[in-house]
């Protein structure tokens, strides 16, 4: 694997939006917004994802991104370990690196299929040759993602694979805490009966907090998931966006966005 190429594509940070005097609202209301309190429950089981990559940093970033997206993720560093984990956990999707220290990804896929697994397999590799891509797809793979890649795109492709696979549903596209509702499909947010207009980055930040409602999301996790970039401890950009987000979604009582001093942020029921 060429050492000079970054394995994860970094996106430039978005400029902090200017803070408005109050939330931008409209009178529209989401369907079913009345009379329901608490986080929207997804009746489907949590999707299980197996990530197979011998590069520790890549495995960590991919695993973290998928967990923050609401998935149950297990990691393996070798082909043999992956086969053992797959036999034990029956994953719904496999993210599989081609270049492993023992078996290559194509052989791992062959053995998975021989063992009866029908889980969609997404190849994740630095190999960009057309022949490799064709081999991956014709050998039973469902997608082929080349490095460098964006974590956001990888998560989206896993969602697509889950929908195609039909073995487990992707996480709910609507998230709710108290009267705060975020709809991913419509890319809209409501607080009570009023719609709150957010920038793309603010929407991504709020989604991350709502998916992890009741838990503390660290500043490092926010940087990895929202900006996909390491700001070397410079968290002022997060504080700026959280401040603006609060002015929009917490303009009314009760307050739902909370700071856990020295750790991160949490959205929770009042």
N, C-alpha and C positions, 0 to 999 in steps of 0.2 A: 504494500500500500504506500503510495508516494507520501513522504513525510511533509512535503511543503504545502499540501493542500489541507485546508481546514475541513474537518469531518462533519461539522455542523455549521450550516450557513447562518451567520449572524445578521440580524436585521438592525438597521440604525434605529436609535431611540427616537420616539415621537416627541415633538415639542409639547410642553405642558400647555394645555388649553387655558385661556384666560378665564378666571372665575367670574361667573355672572352674578348679579346681585341676588338672584334667587333661582329656583329650578325652572327650567323651560318646560311648560306643561301644556297639555291639551285635555279636552274633556272626554277623550275616548277611553274606553274601559276594556280590558281583555275579557274574552268569553270565559264565564265561570269564575270571575274574580270575586264575586260576592259569596259570603257565607262559608268560606274555607280558611282555616287557620293552620299554619304549620307547613313544613316543607312538602312539596309535591312528592308523593311516593311513587316509585316506579315498580309496578307489579312484576316486572321481569326480573330474573336473577341477574346479579352483577356479572358483566362479561368477564371471562377469564382469558388473560393474554399471557403467552409464553414469549419472552424476549431472549434470543440466543445470540450472544456476541462476546467474543473473548477480550475485547477492549473495554477495560473497566469503566473509563470515563463515558464512552458511548452508551454502554449498558445502563449506567446510572442515570444519564440524562433522559434516555428513552423511557426507562422504567418510571422515573419521577413524573414525566409529562403524562404518561398514560394513567398513572395513579391519580394525579390531579384532575384528570378528565373523568374520574369516577370508575375506573376499572380495577379489577383484582389482577395484579401482575406478579409473575414469578420469573426470575432470571436464571439463565444457565450459561456457562462459559465454554462448554465443549459440546460436540455432537452427541457423545454417549450420555452426558448429563442431561441434555435436552430430551433424548429419547426416554430416559428414566422418569424425568419430570412429567413428560407428556402422558406416559402410561399411568402415572399416579393421579394427575390432576385433570386430564381430558380438557385441554384448553379449547376455547372457542375460536381463537386466532393465534397464529404463530408469526412472530417477527424474527426472521432467520437470516443471519449473516452467512454469506457464501464461504468466506475464507476462515475456517476454524482450525484449531491446532491438531485435531485428530481426523474427523470425517469432514468432507466439505458439505456445504449446505444442500447440494443436489442429492447426495447420498442420504443425508438426514431426512429429506423430504420423501425419498423413495421408501425408506424404512417406516416412516410415519404412515404412508399410504398402505404399505404392506400389513401394518398392524391394525388397519381399519379406521384410522383417523381421517375424517373428512373436513377438518378445520381449515379455513382459508389460510394460506401461507403467503406472507409478504417478504420477499427477499430484500435484504438491506446490505449493500455492498459497494465497494469502491470500483468494482469492475464495470466499465462502461462499454465494452465491446458489444456490438450488435449480436454476435454469436452467443455470448453469455446471456444476454437478455432473452433471446429466442429460446435458448435451452431452459432457462428458468421458467418461462411461461409454458413451454410445451411439455415440461416434465411434471406438470401438475401445480405449479405456482400460480397464485392469483394476482400478484402485483410485483413490481420490480422497482425498488427505490435506490437511486444511486447517491453516493456521498460526494460532495457535501449536500445536506438536505436541511430543510426547515422542520423543526419539531412540530409546528402547527400543521404543516402539510401531512406529516406522518400520522398524527392523531386523526386528522380528517380521513385519511385513507383506511385506517383501522376501523373507523366508524362505518365506512362504506363496505368494508369486508364483512363486518358484523351483520349489516343489513342483508347482504347477499347470502351469507352463510345460513341465516335463519335459525342458528342454534341458540342464540341469546340476543336479546335486543340491545341496541345501543342505548346509553344512558338517556333519560328523559330530556326532551328538548325544552321543557319548561321547569323553571326552578322558582320556589316560593319560600319566603320567610316572613311570617306575619302577613302584612298587606303589601309587601314588596315582591313583585313578580317579574321575572326575566324570561322572555320567549326567544329561544335561539333561532327557530325557523323564521320568525318574522323580524328578528333583530330589533325587538322593542322591549321597553321596560315601563312598568307602572308602579306607582306608589298609591295604594288605595284606588280611587277612581280616576286619577290623573296620570297621564303619560309623561314620563321623564325622558328627555332627549339627551343621549350621551354620545360622545365621540367614540370612534372604533376602539381606541385604547381603553377608555373608561369602561366601555361595555365588556371588553375582555377581562379587565380587572374585576369588575363586579361579578361576572360569571364565575371566575375562579373562586371568589369568596363564597358565592352561593352554593356552588358544587360541594364546597367543603364547609357548609354551614354548621356552626357549633364547634368547629375546630379552629385552631390558630394556624394561619398560613404565614410562614416566615417571610422576611424580606427577600432572602435568597431564592425561595420558591417563586415569589412574585416576579423577580427579575428573570429567572429561568423560563417561566411559563408565559408571561405577558410580553417581555421584551426579547427573550431568548438571547440574552447577552449578559456577560459578567461585567458589572460596572465597578469592580474592585472595591467593594464596600461603600461606594458612593450612593447612598440611599435617598438623597434629597429629591430625586425625580419621583420616587414612590410616594414620599410624603406630600409632594405637590399634587400628584394625581388623586391621592386619598382625600386630601383637603377639598379639592374640587368636587370629587364624588360625593362627599358628605353634604356639601352645600346643595347638591341636586337631589339626592335620595333621602337625606335626613333633615329636610327643611321643615318637616312636621314631626310631632311626637307619635310614638316613642322612637328614640334613636336606636338604629339597628347595626351601624358600623362602629366597631369598638377597637381601640388600640390596646395591645398587650405590650406594655412598656419593655423595650429592650429585645422584643421577640418578633412581633409582627402584628397582624390584624385579623379580626374575626367578625363575621356577621352571624348574629344569633337572635333567637326569640327574646322579646322583652320580658 
